[in-house]
């Protein structure tokens, strides 16, 4: 997980905003896997820009994912509800392709991979 921040934002505010965005992302679950999308490793990058603009690069577990249209909108809507975020753009990327190795240890344990 990489966070890109602008120099104009107060460092403490950036930390709080990052934590709030992560918390919001952890409330969104893949409908087929009982793990949130952050721990599942679907979030590749969160860029926090000036004026409360956030850009998120994320992937799906498969290009044919049944929630390919609704999940990015859920991410956008949830992140835009975070105090301090005025706008969120979500980019779906498939490079690198998602694999179970991208899951956190917590997610792997939850799903019985550890």
Jmol script that loads the backbone (N, CA, C; Angstrom):
load data "model"
ATOM      1  N   UNK A   1       0.851  -1.179   0.000  1.00  0.00           N
ATOM      2  CA  UNK A   1       0.000   0.000   0.000  1.00  0.00           C
ATOM      3  C   UNK A   1       0.885   1.227   0.000  1.00  0.00           C
ATOM      4  N   UNK A   2       0.686   2.084  -0.968  1.00  0.00           N
ATOM      5  CA  UNK A   2       1.482   3.300  -1.080  1.00  0.00           C
ATOM      6  C   UNK A   2       0.549   4.496  -0.993  1.00  0.00           C
ATOM      7  N   UNK A   3       0.897   5.435  -0.141  1.00  0.00           N
ATOM      8  CA  UNK A   3       0.166   6.681  -0.058  1.00  0.00           C
ATOM      9  C   UNK A   3       1.039   7.790  -0.620  1.00  0.00           C
ATOM     10  N   UNK A   4       0.498   8.550  -1.554  1.00  0.00           N
ATOM     11  CA  UNK A   4       1.204   9.701  -2.106  1.00  0.00           C
ATOM     12  C   UNK A   4       0.539  10.945  -1.553  1.00  0.00           C
ATOM     13  N   UNK A   5       1.309  11.815  -0.978  1.00  0.00           N
ATOM     14  CA  UNK A   5       0.766  13.013  -0.341  1.00  0.00           C
ATOM     15  C   UNK A   5       1.371  14.267  -0.936  1.00  0.00           C
ATOM     16  N   UNK A   6       0.646  15.346  -0.835  1.00  0.00           N
ATOM     17  CA  UNK A   6       1.172  16.620  -1.278  1.00  0.00           C
ATOM     18  C   UNK A   6       1.904  17.289  -0.139  1.00  0.00           C
ATOM     19  N   UNK A   7       2.839  18.133  -0.454  1.00  0.00           N
ATOM     20  CA  UNK A   7       3.639  18.813   0.562  1.00  0.00           C
ATOM     21  C   UNK A   7       2.850  19.903   1.281  1.00  0.00           C
ATOM     22  N   UNK A   8       1.788  20.391   0.681  1.00  0.00           N
ATOM     23  CA  UNK A   8       1.050  21.512   1.260  1.00  0.00           C
ATOM     24  C   UNK A   8       0.162  21.118   2.437  1.00  0.00           C
ATOM     25  N   UNK A   9      -0.116  19.847   2.606  1.00  0.00           N
ATOM     26  CA  UNK A   9      -0.986  19.413   3.686  1.00  0.00           C
ATOM     27  C   UNK A   9      -0.188  19.254   4.974  1.00  0.00           C
ATOM     28  N   UNK A  10      -0.805  19.586   6.080  1.00  0.00           N
ATOM     29  CA  UNK A  10      -0.212  19.390   7.397  1.00  0.00           C
ATOM     30  C   UNK A  10       0.017  17.887   7.610  1.00  0.00           C
ATOM     31  N   UNK A  11       1.187  17.524   8.136  1.00  0.00           N
ATOM     32  CA  UNK A  11       1.537  16.111   8.303  1.00  0.00           C
ATOM     33  C   UNK A  11       0.562  15.369   9.206  1.00  0.00           C
ATOM     34  N   UNK A  12       0.156  15.991  10.287  1.00  0.00           N
ATOM     35  CA  UNK A  12      -0.790  15.344  11.199  1.00  0.00           C
ATOM     36  C   UNK A  12      -2.137  15.131  10.514  1.00  0.00           C
ATOM     37  N   UNK A  13      -2.572  16.119   9.739  1.00  0.00           N
ATOM     38  CA  UNK A  13      -3.827  15.986   9.006  1.00  0.00           C
ATOM     39  C   UNK A  13      -3.733  14.846   8.009  1.00  0.00           C
ATOM     40  N   UNK A  14      -2.593  14.724   7.317  1.00  0.00           N
ATOM     41  CA  UNK A  14      -2.409  13.646   6.339  1.00  0.00           C
ATOM     42  C   UNK A  14      -2.507  12.286   7.018  1.00  0.00           C
ATOM     43  N   UNK A  15      -1.862  12.143   8.181  1.00  0.00           N
ATOM     44  CA  UNK A  15      -1.914  10.877   8.908  1.00  0.00           C
ATOM     45  C   UNK A  15      -3.349  10.518   9.291  1.00  0.00           C
ATOM     46  N   UNK A  16      -4.069  11.510   9.797  1.00  0.00           N
ATOM     47  CA  UNK A  16      -5.453  11.276  10.192  1.00  0.00           C
ATOM     48  C   UNK A  16      -6.317  10.927   8.981  1.00  0.00           C
ATOM     49  N   UNK A  17      -6.105  11.634   7.874  1.00  0.00           N
ATOM     50  CA  UNK A  17      -6.879  11.372   6.666  1.00  0.00           C
ATOM     51  C   UNK A  17      -6.573   9.978   6.127  1.00  0.00           C
ATOM     52  N   UNK A  18      -5.298   9.598   6.113  1.00  0.00           N
ATOM     53  CA  UNK A  18      -4.919   8.250   5.679  1.00  0.00           C
ATOM     54  C   UNK A  18      -5.611   7.189   6.529  1.00  0.00           C
ATOM     55  N   UNK A  19      -5.571   7.370   7.836  1.00  0.00           N
ATOM     56  CA  UNK A  19      -6.199   6.411   8.745  1.00  0.00           C
ATOM     57  C   UNK A  19      -7.705   6.333   8.506  1.00  0.00           C
ATOM     58  N   UNK A  20      -8.322   7.465   8.261  1.00  0.00           N
ATOM     59  CA  UNK A  20      -9.767   7.489   8.018  1.00  0.00           C
ATOM     60  C   UNK A  20     -10.117   6.813   6.702  1.00  0.00           C
ATOM     61  N   UNK A  21      -9.297   7.028   5.682  1.00  0.00           N
ATOM     62  CA  UNK A  21      -9.536   6.387   4.385  1.00  0.00           C
ATOM     63  C   UNK A  21      -9.378   4.878   4.514  1.00  0.00           C
ATOM     64  N   UNK A  22      -8.340   4.426   5.203  1.00  0.00           N
ATOM     65  CA  UNK A  22      -8.139   2.988   5.406  1.00  0.00           C
ATOM     66  C   UNK A  22      -9.329   2.388   6.162  1.00  0.00           C
ATOM     67  N   UNK A  23      -9.774   3.080   7.200  1.00  0.00           N
ATOM     68  CA  UNK A  23     -10.924   2.596   7.971  1.00  0.00           C
ATOM     69  C   UNK A  23     -12.159   2.464   7.080  1.00  0.00           C
ATOM     70  N   UNK A  24     -12.363   3.439   6.200  1.00  0.00           N
ATOM     71  CA  UNK A  24     -13.503   3.384   5.289  1.00  0.00           C
ATOM     72  C   UNK A  24     -13.370   2.214   4.322  1.00  0.00           C
ATOM     73  N   UNK A  25     -12.166   1.998   3.793  1.00  0.00           N
ATOM     74  CA  UNK A  25     -11.949   0.890   2.860  1.00  0.00           C
ATOM     75  C   UNK A  25     -12.141  -0.461   3.541  1.00  0.00           C
ATOM     76  N   UNK A  26     -11.830  -0.533   4.823  1.00  0.00           N
ATOM     77  CA  UNK A  26     -11.991  -1.787   5.563  1.00  0.00           C
ATOM     78  C   UNK A  26     -13.452  -2.100   5.864  1.00  0.00           C
ATOM     79  N   UNK A  27     -14.350  -1.187   5.544  1.00  0.00           N
ATOM     80  CA  UNK A  27     -15.787  -1.431   5.722  1.00  0.00           C
ATOM     81  C   UNK A  27     -16.414  -2.032   4.464  1.00  0.00           C
ATOM     82  N   UNK A  28     -15.641  -2.138   3.394  1.00  0.00           N
ATOM     83  CA  UNK A  28     -16.161  -2.651   2.119  1.00  0.00           C
ATOM     84  C   UNK A  28     -15.652  -4.080   1.945  1.00  0.00           C
ATOM     85  N   UNK A  29     -16.576  -4.999   1.773  1.00  0.00           N
ATOM     86  CA  UNK A  29     -16.231  -6.411   1.648  1.00  0.00           C
ATOM     87  C   UNK A  29     -16.483  -6.916   0.239  1.00  0.00           C
ATOM     88  N   UNK A  30     -15.621  -7.804  -0.207  1.00  0.00           N
ATOM     89  CA  UNK A  30     -15.862  -8.512  -1.454  1.00  0.00           C
ATOM     90  C   UNK A  30     -17.075  -9.404  -1.202  1.00  0.00           C
ATOM     91  N   UNK A  31     -18.074  -9.373  -2.081  1.00  0.00           N
ATOM     92  CA  UNK A  31     -19.297 -10.139  -1.807  1.00  0.00           C
ATOM     93  C   UNK A  31     -19.107 -11.658  -1.835  1.00  0.00           C
ATOM     94  N   UNK A  32     -18.036 -12.125  -2.457  1.00  0.00           N
ATOM     95  CA  UNK A  32     -17.827 -13.569  -2.549  1.00  0.00           C
ATOM     96  C   UNK A  32     -16.807 -14.085  -1.538  1.00  0.00           C
ATOM     97  N   UNK A  33     -16.040 -13.170  -0.929  1.00  0.00           N
ATOM     98  CA  UNK A  33     -15.003 -13.550   0.023  1.00  0.00           C
ATOM     99  C   UNK A  33     -15.237 -12.737   1.294  1.00  0.00           C
ATOM    100  N   UNK A  34     -15.327 -13.375   2.448  1.00  0.00           N
ATOM    101  CA  UNK A  34     -15.663 -12.639   3.678  1.00  0.00           C
ATOM    102  C   UNK A  34     -14.489 -11.859   4.274  1.00  0.00           C
ATOM    103  N   UNK A  35     -13.830 -11.067   3.434  1.00  0.00           N
ATOM    104  CA  UNK A  35     -12.695 -10.254   3.864  1.00  0.00           C
ATOM    105  C   UNK A  35     -12.842  -8.878   3.213  1.00  0.00           C
ATOM    106  N   UNK A  36     -12.463  -7.828   3.950  1.00  0.00           N
ATOM    107  CA  UNK A  36     -12.584  -6.487   3.377  1.00  0.00           C
ATOM    108  C   UNK A  36     -11.565  -6.295   2.248  1.00  0.00           C
ATOM    109  N   UNK A  37     -11.854  -5.348   1.362  1.00  0.00           N
ATOM    110  CA  UNK A  37     -11.033  -5.167   0.149  1.00  0.00           C
ATOM    111  C   UNK A  37      -9.630  -4.665   0.454  1.00  0.00           C
ATOM    112  N   UNK A  38      -9.439  -3.989   1.578  1.00  0.00           N
ATOM    113  CA  UNK A  38      -8.106  -3.520   1.938  1.00  0.00           C
ATOM    114  C   UNK A  38      -7.226  -4.698   2.332  1.00  0.00           C
ATOM    115  N   UNK A  39      -7.701  -5.537   3.244  1.00  0.00           N
ATOM    116  CA  UNK A  39      -6.942  -6.705   3.686  1.00  0.00           C
ATOM    117  C   UNK A  39      -6.809  -7.740   2.569  1.00  0.00           C
ATOM    118  N   UNK A  40      -7.756  -7.732   1.651  1.00  0.00           N
ATOM    119  CA  UNK A  40      -7.716  -8.653   0.517  1.00  0.00           C
ATOM    120  C   UNK A  40      -6.622  -8.276  -0.479  1.00  0.00           C
ATOM    121  N   UNK A  41      -6.122  -7.043  -0.369  1.00  0.00           N
ATOM    122  CA  UNK A  41      -5.049  -6.598  -1.255  1.00  0.00           C
ATOM    123  C   UNK A  41      -5.537  -6.012  -2.571  1.00  0.00           C
ATOM    124  N   UNK A  42      -6.793  -5.603  -2.609  1.00  0.00           N
ATOM    125  CA  UNK A  42      -7.342  -5.037  -3.848  1.00  0.00           C
ATOM    126  C   UNK A  42      -6.988  -3.565  -4.031  1.00  0.00           C
ATOM    127  N   UNK A  43      -6.559  -2.903  -2.965  1.00  0.00           N
ATOM    128  CA  UNK A  43      -6.185  -1.493  -3.053  1.00  0.00           C
ATOM    129  C   UNK A  43      -4.681  -1.415  -3.302  1.00  0.00           C
ATOM    130  N   UNK A  44      -4.298  -0.889  -4.459  1.00  0.00           N
ATOM    131  CA  UNK A  44      -2.883  -0.797  -4.818  1.00  0.00           C
ATOM    132  C   UNK A  44      -2.261   0.528  -4.394  1.00  0.00           C
ATOM    133  N   UNK A  45      -2.998   1.621  -4.547  1.00  0.00           N
ATOM    134  CA  UNK A  45      -2.430   2.923  -4.221  1.00  0.00           C
ATOM    135  C   UNK A  45      -3.536   3.909  -3.886  1.00  0.00           C
ATOM    136  N   UNK A  46      -3.260   4.747  -2.898  1.00  0.00           N
ATOM    137  CA  UNK A  46      -4.146   5.849  -2.537  1.00  0.00           C
ATOM    138  C   UNK A  46      -3.316   7.117  -2.624  1.00  0.00           C
ATOM    139  N   UNK A  47      -3.743   8.042  -3.481  1.00  0.00           N
ATOM    140  CA  UNK A  47      -3.036   9.312  -3.639  1.00  0.00           C
ATOM    141  C   UNK A  47      -3.901  10.404  -3.034  1.00  0.00           C
ATOM    142  N   UNK A  48      -3.342  11.096  -2.054  1.00  0.00           N
ATOM    143  CA  UNK A  48      -4.053  12.203  -1.419  1.00  0.00           C
ATOM    144  C   UNK A  48      -3.467  13.490  -1.975  1.00  0.00           C
ATOM    145  N   UNK A  49      -4.335  14.279  -2.587  1.00  0.00           N
ATOM    146  CA  UNK A  49      -3.894  15.520  -3.224  1.00  0.00           C
ATOM    147  C   UNK A  49      -4.468  16.716  -2.474  1.00  0.00           C
ATOM    148  N   UNK A  50      -4.062  17.895  -2.904  1.00  0.00           N
ATOM    149  CA  UNK A  50      -4.585  19.118  -2.294  1.00  0.00           C
ATOM    150  C   UNK A  50      -6.096  19.206  -2.455  1.00  0.00           C
ATOM    151  N   UNK A  51      -6.689  19.997  -1.603  1.00  0.00           N
ATOM    152  CA  UNK A  51      -8.112  20.314  -1.647  1.00  0.00           C
ATOM    153  C   UNK A  51      -9.001  19.097  -1.445  1.00  0.00           C
ATOM    154  N   UNK A  52      -8.492  18.087  -0.739  1.00  0.00           N
ATOM    155  CA  UNK A  52      -9.303  16.927  -0.411  1.00  0.00           C
ATOM    156  C   UNK A  52      -9.587  15.989  -1.552  1.00  0.00           C
ATOM    157  N   UNK A  53      -8.771  16.034  -2.583  1.00  0.00           N
ATOM    158  CA  UNK A  53      -8.964  15.127  -3.711  1.00  0.00           C
ATOM    159  C   UNK A  53      -8.151  13.857  -3.484  1.00  0.00           C
ATOM    160  N   UNK A  54      -8.797  12.716  -3.699  1.00  0.00           N
ATOM    161  CA  UNK A  54      -8.168  11.418  -3.489  1.00  0.00           C
ATOM    162  C   UNK A  54      -8.315  10.605  -4.768  1.00  0.00           C
ATOM    163  N   UNK A  55      -7.251   9.912  -5.125  1.00  0.00           N
ATOM    164  CA  UNK A  55      -7.280   9.020  -6.281  1.00  0.00           C
ATOM    165  C   UNK A  55      -6.836   7.637  -5.813  1.00  0.00           C
ATOM    166  N   UNK A  56      -7.614   6.631  -6.153  1.00  0.00           N
ATOM    167  CA  UNK A  56      -7.330   5.266  -5.710  1.00  0.00           C
ATOM    168  C   UNK A  56      -7.148   4.358  -6.913  1.00  0.00           C
ATOM    169  N   UNK A  57      -6.038   3.613  -6.914  1.00  0.00           N
ATOM    170  CA  UNK A  57      -5.821   2.548  -7.887  1.00  0.00           C
ATOM    171  C   UNK A  57      -6.161   1.247  -7.185  1.00  0.00           C
ATOM    172  N   UNK A  58      -7.059   0.505  -7.772  1.00  0.00           N
ATOM    173  CA  UNK A  58      -7.451  -0.771  -7.191  1.00  0.00           C
ATOM    174  C   UNK A  58      -7.616  -1.810  -8.284  1.00  0.00           C
ATOM    175  N   UNK A  59      -7.705  -3.050  -7.877  1.00  0.00           N
ATOM    176  CA  UNK A  59      -7.920  -4.133  -8.816  1.00  0.00           C
ATOM    177  C   UNK A  59      -9.105  -4.954  -8.348  1.00  0.00           C
ATOM    178  N   UNK A  60      -9.393  -5.981  -9.092  1.00  0.00           N
ATOM    179  CA  UNK A  60     -10.450  -6.924  -8.745  1.00  0.00           C
ATOM    180  C   UNK A  60      -9.827  -8.312  -8.674  1.00  0.00           C
ATOM    181  N   UNK A  61     -10.494  -9.236  -8.017  1.00  0.00           N
ATOM    182  CA  UNK A  61      -9.937 -10.578  -7.916  1.00  0.00           C
ATOM    183  C   UNK A  61      -9.852 -11.252  -9.282  1.00  0.00           C
ATOM    184  N   UNK A  62     -10.667 -10.794 -10.219  1.00  0.00           N
ATOM    185  CA  UNK A  62     -10.625 -11.312 -11.585  1.00  0.00           C
ATOM    186  C   UNK A  62     -11.240 -10.272 -12.518  1.00  0.00           C
ATOM    187  N   UNK A  63     -10.769 -10.198 -13.768  1.00  0.00           N
ATOM    188  CA  UNK A  63     -11.364  -9.238 -14.709  1.00  0.00           C
ATOM    189  C   UNK A  63     -12.857  -9.485 -14.941  1.00  0.00           C
ATOM    190  N   UNK A  64     -13.310 -10.701 -14.704  1.00  0.00           N
ATOM    191  CA  UNK A  64     -14.723 -11.040 -14.896  1.00  0.00           C
ATOM    192  C   UNK A  64     -15.515 -10.993 -13.593  1.00  0.00           C
ATOM    193  N   UNK A  65     -14.988 -10.293 -12.622  1.00  0.00           N
ATOM    194  CA  UNK A  65     -15.622 -10.180 -11.311  1.00  0.00           C
ATOM    195  C   UNK A  65     -17.064  -9.672 -11.464  1.00  0.00           C
ATOM    196  N   UNK A  66     -18.023 -10.321 -10.805  1.00  0.00           N
ATOM    197  CA  UNK A  66     -19.418  -9.902 -10.954  1.00  0.00           C
ATOM    198  C   UNK A  66     -19.725  -8.508 -10.394  1.00  0.00           C
ATOM    199  N   UNK A  67     -18.829  -7.959  -9.569  1.00  0.00           N
ATOM    200  CA  UNK A  67     -19.061  -6.624  -9.018  1.00  0.00           C
ATOM    201  C   UNK A  67     -18.131  -5.584  -9.649  1.00  0.00           C
ATOM    202  N   UNK A  68     -17.664  -5.864 -10.856  1.00  0.00           N
ATOM    203  CA  UNK A  68     -16.720  -4.974 -11.537  1.00  0.00           C
ATOM    204  C   UNK A  68     -17.272  -3.565 -11.713  1.00  0.00           C
ATOM    205  N   UNK A  69     -18.569  -3.439 -11.837  1.00  0.00           N
ATOM    206  CA  UNK A  69     -19.155  -2.111 -11.994  1.00  0.00           C
ATOM    207  C   UNK A  69     -19.538  -1.484 -10.665  1.00  0.00           C
ATOM    208  N   UNK A  70     -20.020  -2.273  -9.731  1.00  0.00           N
ATOM    209  CA  UNK A  70     -20.524  -1.699  -8.481  1.00  0.00           C
ATOM    210  C   UNK A  70     -19.440  -1.475  -7.426  1.00  0.00           C
ATOM    211  N   UNK A  71     -18.411  -2.311  -7.366  1.00  0.00           N
ATOM    212  CA  UNK A  71     -17.399  -2.174  -6.319  1.00  0.00           C
ATOM    213  C   UNK A  71     -16.631  -0.849  -6.398  1.00  0.00           C
ATOM    214  N   UNK A  72     -16.170  -0.423  -7.587  1.00  0.00           N
ATOM    215  CA  UNK A  72     -15.490   0.882  -7.644  1.00  0.00           C
ATOM    216  C   UNK A  72     -16.393   2.035  -7.192  1.00  0.00           C
ATOM    217  N   UNK A  73     -17.673   1.960  -7.509  1.00  0.00           N
ATOM    218  CA  UNK A  73     -18.605   3.006  -7.067  1.00  0.00           C
ATOM    219  C   UNK A  73     -18.756   2.973  -5.553  1.00  0.00           C
ATOM    220  N   UNK A  74     -18.801   1.774  -4.976  1.00  0.00           N
ATOM    221  CA  UNK A  74     -18.869   1.651  -3.517  1.00  0.00           C
ATOM    222  C   UNK A  74     -17.641   2.285  -2.872  1.00  0.00           C
ATOM    223  N   UNK A  75     -16.458   2.042  -3.454  1.00  0.00           N
ATOM    224  CA  UNK A  75     -15.216   2.624  -2.937  1.00  0.00           C
ATOM    225  C   UNK A  75     -15.278   4.145  -3.018  1.00  0.00           C
ATOM    226  N   UNK A  76     -15.655   4.656  -4.165  1.00  0.00           N
ATOM    227  CA  UNK A  76     -15.754   6.111  -4.365  1.00  0.00           C
ATOM    228  C   UNK A  76     -16.711   6.728  -3.345  1.00  0.00           C
ATOM    229  N   UNK A  77     -17.900   6.164  -3.240  1.00  0.00           N
ATOM    230  CA  UNK A  77     -18.913   6.703  -2.331  1.00  0.00           C
ATOM    231  C   UNK A  77     -18.454   6.658  -0.869  1.00  0.00           C
ATOM    232  N   UNK A  78     -17.854   5.553  -0.455  1.00  0.00           N
ATOM    233  CA  UNK A  78     -17.414   5.387   0.931  1.00  0.00           C
ATOM    234  C   UNK A  78     -16.288   6.363   1.268  1.00  0.00           C
ATOM    235  N   UNK A  79     -15.317   6.501   0.360  1.00  0.00           N
ATOM    236  CA  UNK A  79     -14.184   7.405   0.612  1.00  0.00           C
ATOM    237  C   UNK A  79     -14.645   8.858   0.595  1.00  0.00           C
ATOM    238  N   UNK A  80     -15.589   9.198  -0.265  1.00  0.00           N
ATOM    239  CA  UNK A  80     -16.091  10.580  -0.301  1.00  0.00           C
ATOM    240  C   UNK A  80     -16.866  10.946   0.958  1.00  0.00           C
ATOM    241  N   UNK A  81     -17.257   9.966   1.750  1.00  0.00           N
ATOM    242  CA  UNK A  81     -17.931  10.239   3.027  1.00  0.00           C
ATOM    243  C   UNK A  81     -16.938  10.531   4.152  1.00  0.00           C
ATOM    244  N   UNK A  82     -15.658  10.311   3.897  1.00  0.00           N
ATOM    245  CA  UNK A  82     -14.627  10.564   4.904  1.00  0.00           C
ATOM    246  C   UNK A  82     -14.451  12.072   5.059  1.00  0.00           C
ATOM    247  N   UNK A  83     -14.472  12.540   6.293  1.00  0.00           N
ATOM    248  CA  UNK A  83     -14.275  13.968   6.559  1.00  0.00           C
ATOM    249  C   UNK A  83     -12.895  14.386   6.058  1.00  0.00           C
ATOM    250  N   UNK A  84     -12.858  15.428   5.250  1.00  0.00           N
ATOM    251  CA  UNK A  84     -11.606  15.909   4.672  1.00  0.00           C
ATOM    252  C   UNK A  84     -11.439  15.517   3.214  1.00  0.00           C
ATOM    253  N   UNK A  85     -12.271  14.589   2.746  1.00  0.00           N
ATOM    254  CA  UNK A  85     -12.234  14.184   1.333  1.00  0.00           C
ATOM    255  C   UNK A  85     -13.370  14.883   0.610  1.00  0.00           C
ATOM    256  N   UNK A  86     -13.021  15.611  -0.443  1.00  0.00           N
ATOM    257  CA  UNK A  86     -14.031  16.315  -1.227  1.00  0.00           C
ATOM    258  C   UNK A  86     -14.375  15.589  -2.515  1.00  0.00           C
ATOM    259  N   UNK A  87     -13.447  14.773  -2.989  1.00  0.00           N
ATOM    260  CA  UNK A  87     -13.648  14.086  -4.261  1.00  0.00           C
ATOM    261  C   UNK A  87     -12.769  12.848  -4.289  1.00  0.00           C
ATOM    262  N   UNK A  88     -13.292  11.766  -4.872  1.00  0.00           N
ATOM    263  CA  UNK A  88     -12.509  10.545  -5.002  1.00  0.00           C
ATOM    264  C   UNK A  88     -12.680   9.981  -6.406  1.00  0.00           C
ATOM    265  N   UNK A  89     -11.563   9.673  -7.041  1.00  0.00           N
ATOM    266  CA  UNK A  89     -11.574   9.004  -8.336  1.00  0.00           C
ATOM    267  C   UNK A  89     -10.989   7.611  -8.134  1.00  0.00           C
ATOM    268  N   UNK A  90     -11.629   6.606  -8.724  1.00  0.00           N
ATOM    269  CA  UNK A  90     -11.179   5.225  -8.587  1.00  0.00           C
ATOM    270  C   UNK A  90     -10.779   4.700  -9.956  1.00  0.00           C
ATOM    271  N   UNK A  91      -9.553   4.221 -10.053  1.00  0.00           N
ATOM    272  CA  UNK A  91      -9.037   3.632 -11.287  1.00  0.00           C
ATOM    273  C   UNK A  91      -8.913   2.126 -11.088  1.00  0.00           C
ATOM    274  N   UNK A  92      -9.497   1.349 -11.996  1.00  0.00           N
ATOM    275  CA  UNK A  92      -9.355  -0.104 -11.960  1.00  0.00           C
ATOM    276  C   UNK A  92      -8.141  -0.466 -12.808  1.00  0.00           C
ATOM    277  N   UNK A  93      -7.211  -1.197 -12.199  1.00  0.00           N
ATOM    278  CA  UNK A  93      -5.997  -1.624 -12.899  1.00  0.00           C
ATOM    279  C   UNK A  93      -5.850  -3.136 -12.737  1.00  0.00           C
ATOM    280  N   UNK A  94      -5.226  -3.765 -13.707  1.00  0.00           N
ATOM    281  CA  UNK A  94      -5.008  -5.209 -13.638  1.00  0.00           C
ATOM    282  C   UNK A  94      -3.530  -5.564 -13.751  1.00  0.00           C
ATOM    283  N   UNK A  95      -2.678  -4.570 -13.549  1.00  0.00           N
ATOM    284  CA  UNK A  95      -1.248  -4.811 -13.585  1.00  0.00           C
ATOM    285  C   UNK A  95      -0.641  -4.250 -12.309  1.00  0.00           C
ATOM    286  N   UNK A  96      -0.138  -5.049 -11.423  1.00  0.00           N
ATOM    287  CA  UNK A  96      -0.018  -6.501 -11.550  1.00  0.00           C
ATOM    288  C   UNK A  96      -1.353  -7.182 -11.285  1.00  0.00           C
ATOM    289  N   UNK A  97      -1.529  -8.374 -11.844  1.00  0.00           N
ATOM    290  CA  UNK A  97      -2.767  -9.101 -11.580  1.00  0.00           C
ATOM    291  C   UNK A  97      -2.840  -9.504 -10.108  1.00  0.00           C
ATOM    292  N   UNK A  98      -4.041  -9.505  -9.560  1.00  0.00           N
ATOM    293  CA  UNK A  98      -4.237  -9.872  -8.167  1.00  0.00           C
ATOM    294  C   UNK A  98      -3.974 -11.364  -7.973  1.00  0.00           C
ATOM    295  N   UNK A  99      -3.378 -11.692  -6.839  1.00  0.00           N
ATOM    296  CA  UNK A  99      -3.222 -13.088  -6.438  1.00  0.00           C
ATOM    297  C   UNK A  99      -3.396 -13.157  -4.920  1.00  0.00           C
ATOM    298  N   UNK A 100      -3.592 -14.349  -4.396  1.00  0.00           N
ATOM    299  CA  UNK A 100      -3.807 -14.498  -2.955  1.00  0.00           C
ATOM    300  C   UNK A 100      -2.597 -14.045  -2.147  1.00  0.00           C
ATOM    301  N   UNK A 101      -1.428 -13.958  -2.781  1.00  0.00           N
ATOM    302  CA  UNK A 101      -0.229 -13.487  -2.093  1.00  0.00           C
ATOM    303  C   UNK A 101      -0.322 -12.007  -1.723  1.00  0.00           C
ATOM    304  N   UNK A 102      -1.250 -11.284  -2.318  1.00  0.00           N
ATOM    305  CA  UNK A 102      -1.422  -9.858  -2.034  1.00  0.00           C
ATOM    306  C   UNK A 102      -2.252  -9.621  -0.775  1.00  0.00           C
ATOM    307  N   UNK A 103      -2.865 -10.672  -0.265  1.00  0.00           N
ATOM    308  CA  UNK A 103      -3.678 -10.542   0.940  1.00  0.00           C
ATOM    309  C   UNK A 103      -2.784 -10.353   2.161  1.00  0.00           C
ATOM    310  N   UNK A 104      -3.292  -9.630   3.125  1.00  0.00           N
ATOM    311  CA  UNK A 104      -2.580  -9.482   4.389  1.00  0.00           C
ATOM    312  C   UNK A 104      -2.555 -10.836   5.098  1.00  0.00           C
ATOM    313  N   UNK A 105      -1.674 -10.963   6.086  1.00  0.00           N
ATOM    314  CA  UNK A 105      -1.640 -12.197   6.878  1.00  0.00           C
ATOM    315  C   UNK A 105      -2.979 -12.427   7.568  1.00  0.00           C
ATOM    316  N   UNK A 106      -3.594 -11.327   8.018  1.00  0.00           N
ATOM    317  CA  UNK A 106      -4.905 -11.427   8.675  1.00  0.00           C
ATOM    318  C   UNK A 106      -5.933 -12.061   7.737  1.00  0.00           C
ATOM    319  N   UNK A 107      -5.952 -11.610   6.475  1.00  0.00           N
ATOM    320  CA  UNK A 107      -6.903 -12.154   5.503  1.00  0.00           C
ATOM    321  C   UNK A 107      -6.586 -13.610   5.186  1.00  0.00           C
ATOM    322  N   UNK A 108      -5.309 -13.926   5.033  1.00  0.00           N
ATOM    323  CA  UNK A 108      -4.919 -15.302   4.731  1.00  0.00           C
ATOM    324  C   UNK A 108      -5.306 -16.235   5.878  1.00  0.00           C
ATOM    325  N   UNK A 109      -5.136 -15.757   7.093  1.00  0.00           N
ATOM    326  CA  UNK A 109      -5.519 -16.551   8.263  1.00  0.00           C
ATOM    327  C   UNK A 109      -7.027 -16.755   8.289  1.00  0.00           C
ATOM    328  N   UNK A 110      -7.775 -15.686   8.045  1.00  0.00           N
ATOM    329  CA  UNK A 110      -9.241 -15.753   8.030  1.00  0.00           C
ATOM    330  C   UNK A 110      -9.758 -16.764   7.011  1.00  0.00           C
ATOM    331  N   UNK A 111      -9.082 -16.850   5.877  1.00  0.00           N
ATOM    332  CA  UNK A 111      -9.519 -17.740   4.800  1.00  0.00           C
ATOM    333  C   UNK A 111      -8.852 -19.116   4.850  1.00  0.00           C
ATOM    334  N   UNK A 112      -8.031 -19.344   5.871  1.00  0.00           N
ATOM    335  CA  UNK A 112      -7.415 -20.652   6.036  1.00  0.00           C
ATOM    336  C   UNK A 112      -6.212 -20.923   5.171  1.00  0.00           C
ATOM    337  N   UNK A 113      -5.562 -19.873   4.666  1.00  0.00           N
ATOM    338  CA  UNK A 113      -4.374 -20.057   3.840  1.00  0.00           C
ATOM    339  C   UNK A 113      -3.104 -20.162   4.682  1.00  0.00           C
ATOM    340  N   UNK A 114      -3.176 -19.821   5.966  1.00  0.00           N
ATOM    341  CA  UNK A 114      -2.012 -19.921   6.859  1.00  0.00           C
ATOM    342  C   UNK A 114      -2.256 -20.981   7.914  1.00  0.00           C
TER     343      UNK A 114
END
end "model"
wireframe off; spacefill off
backbone 0.3
color backbone group
